[in-house]
Amino acid sequence: MKPAYISTAYLGPVQQYSKMFHFPEVRIETSENYLKQSYRNRCIIAGANGPLPLSVPIVKPDTLKCLTKDIRISDHGNWRHLHWNAIVSAYNSTPFFEFYEDDFAPFYEKKYEFLFDFNEELRMLICQLLDIQPQIQYTTSFEADVENDFRWISPKQDIADPSFLLKPYYQVFQDKHGFLPNLSIIDLLFNTGNEGILILRDSFVSE
């Protein structure tokens, strides 16, 4: 099986972690031009009032085209405090939040300069907590035409993915909103704990 290509993501969606579980090699894109309004700097969690997007503010690049790995995080708007409060509010009543709270809290206390570094340290933590061990490589140049290209995964695009089928799992606000599919991976982690790996295992449909 050839490697899967994915983009960096802030607390990326379950769909993306499904690729990291099922593909023996994963290439994380560093050399693409940064795309706005994507999972690169945003995630979607399950708030009390439904899906809640959280966006990391970035420093506006000097040029129209800027590589994703060169994007810097802005300190605008006290976003770390706001994001952490939103995560605590959404998940403090989930079965496993208290087990993982101390793992995630430091990410909202420390300042990171680059978005890519922030995303990657969070991804490595999540892979460790879920006990998935993808063989990760970072791209050194951009290739537009590759097999197993999942860099398109986006909150704005509803593109069919025949290899991904997410079975519903327990969510705290499910009685109020129904099951919300393909939220941030932390939704799966805080609601199901390390059994989330079983959800990822069963989310893959072989062609």
Disulfide bonds with the S-S distance in Angstrom:
none
